[in-house]
Amino acid sequence: MLNLREEEIIIGCLKNDRMSQKALYDLYKTKMYTLSYRITNNFEDANDVLQEGFIQVFEGLKSFQGKSQLGTWIHTIIARAALKKIKDRIHFVELNNNNEESQDLDWGSIVDIKLLEQSIADLPPGYRSIFTLYEIEGFKHKEIADMLDISINTSKTQLRKAKIQLQEKLKTLKY
């Protein structure tokens, strides 16, 4: 990879310089692939998302205004591309209309990371997507609701259900 600063990479990408594009891709590909896989739970879909997402990044780079970190901007594009990829697999049901925040659940004193990752991967697509976006990637419920075209309450409800399902699965797998 070229030893370029991020600003130099952006300028090169805006000029359609292939080396700069490769440098930008190399800089973020691993993190963005991980994000794609966490949301899609499928290697092929994650690869497709990575490719489609970076095409959107390169095409949209001229609109990047630097109001956020470049990585944050790319992260949002990749997350949206991943959600678009699996949107037909996600079904949300809003169960109540309260604005109750998702409460913390007791995960126990020791949680095996591989067991937790597999349990997250086994969640239904809607639960997994919202859990990943909120708990792992740090998106707010409003952002998730906007990305998925759902209500904030639905996002909160799905997160709560995901946490409960994870907690129950981890309890049964521990013993």
N, C-alpha and C positions, 0 to 999 in steps of 0.2 A: 504494500500500500504506500502511496505517496505520503510523505511527511508534510501534510498541508494542514493549516488551521481550518476550522469549520467555515469561516468567512470566505477563505480562498476556494474551498470546495464548492460552496454555494455559487460563487461568481463563475467558476468553471462549469458547473452544471447548467447555469443560465445560458452559457455559450454553447451548450450541447457537447462539451468536451467529455469524451468517453472515459478518460482516466479519472476525471473528477467524479463522474457518475459512479464509476466502480469504487472510488474511495468512499463516497457517501454510502453506497450499498454495503461495502465491507464494514464500515463503522457501525451500522445499525442492524445488519441482517440477523445476527444471532438473537438479539433481544426481541426483534420483531417477529422472528419465526416462533420463538417461545410464546409470545403473546398470541399469535395466530393459532398455534396448536392448543393452547389452553382454552381458547374460545371454541374452536371447531372440533377438538378431540379426534382429529383425523389427520394423518401425515400428508396425504395427497391434497386435502383441502387446505391445509396450512401452507403447503408449497404454492398452490394456486393463489392463495390470499397474499402471500409474500410477493409474488410476481405482479399480480394485479395492483396491489397496494403501492409498490415502488413505481409502477407506471404512473399512478395517480400523483405520487410524490413529485416525480420529475416533471409531469405536465403542470402541476399546480405550484411548483416552486416559485414561479414569478409572482404569485399572490402572497407568498410568505412575507410577513411584514416585520418579523422579529419581535413581536409583542410577547412571545413565549419562547422557550428554548426550542431549538430545531427538533431535538429528540421528542419533546412533548407533542409538537405538531405532527411529526411522522407517526408517533404512537397513536394519536387520535385517528389518523387516516387508516392505519392498519387495523385498528380495533373496529372501525366502521366497515371496512372491507370484509373482515371476518364475520361480523354480525350479518352483513348482507348475504354472505355465502350460506349461512345456516338459518336465515330468517324463516324459511318455509318449514323448518324442523322444530321451531319454537312455538309453543302454545301457552299463553298466559291466561290465568284466571284470577280476577280480582275478587278476593274473598270477603273483604270488609272495607269500610270507608273511614276507619280511624286513621289518625296520623301518628300512630305509635311507632316510635323509633325501634329499629331492630336491636334487641338486647343481646348482650354478650352471653354466650352459653359456656358451660363448663366442659372443656375439652379433656379434662383429666390432667394429671401431673406430667405424664410422659406420652407423647404422641409420636409414633414412628412416621418419619417424613414420607417414606415410600408408600406406606399405607394411606396416609392422608392424601397424597397426590392421586393414588388410584381411586380412592373414595370420591374425590372431586371429579375425576374423569368419568366415574360411573353415574354421576348425577344426571337427571334429565336435562336436555339441552338448555331450557329456559333457566332452570336453577343454576346450572353450571356457568352459563354466560353471565348472569347477574352477580353470582358469587365471585367469579374471576374479575369482572370489571370493578366491583366495589372493594372487595377485600384484598385482592392481589395487586390490581393495577391502579387503585386509588381514585377511580372516578366517583363523582357524587351522584346521588339518586336523580337529581335533575338532569345531569348529563346523560345518564343511562336511559332515563325516560325519553329524552329527546332523540337519542340514537335509535331506540327501539320503537318509537312511536307508541309508548304506553304511558300510563299515569305514574306519578312519583309513588303513589300508594302501592301500585302493582309492583314496582321495583322493590319497595321495602318488604312487601308481603313475600315475594319470591325469594328474597335474600333470607328472610326469617325461616321460611320452609326449607331452603337449602341447608341452613345451619342445623336445623333440627334433624333433617335426614342424615347429614354427615355425622352428627353426634350419635345418633342411634346406630348407624353402621359401624362407627369406630368402637362403640361399646360392645357390639356383638363380635367384632373381629379381634378384640384384645384378649378374649378369654378362650 
